[in-house]
Amino acid sequence: MCLFIAFAVLDQPETFQALLDMLSAFYGINMTGDGVTDLGKKVLKMERDFTRPRASPRSTTGCRATSRPKSSRPQCRLRGQG
């Protein structure tokens, strides 16, 4: 919804308040401008984290998957290092 409402909000500031009212009514909470902005940032971060590529055995970053526990980091080396 962010992309589709952005132009309307930029053209008519009262549209932003209408969006806040709609979200507040739908979820039964009082949304503020800052709250909606923070929520949008959180959603975008979750989307990026979800779609971020994971290291594979033949990764171009120089990282290789290991059979170590999840708590340890993958073994990485900088390009050009042996």
FENWO-V191662 format. One record per pair of residues at least 6 apart in sequence whose ideal C-beta (glycine too) atoms are under 7 Angstrom apart, sorted by the first residue. I is the first residue (numbers start at 1). GAP is how many residues later the second one is. Records with the same first field share a line. If there is no record, write none. Layout:
I: GAP ; GAP
This chain:
2: 38
5: 14
8: 7
9: 6 ; 7
16: 17
20: 11 ; 13 ; 16
23: 8 ; 13
24: 6 ; 7
55: 6 ; 8 ; 10 ; 19
56: 9
57: 7 ; 8
61: 15
62: 14 ; 15 ; 16 ; 17
63: 11 ; 12 ; 13
64: 10 ; 11
65: 9
66: 8 ; 9
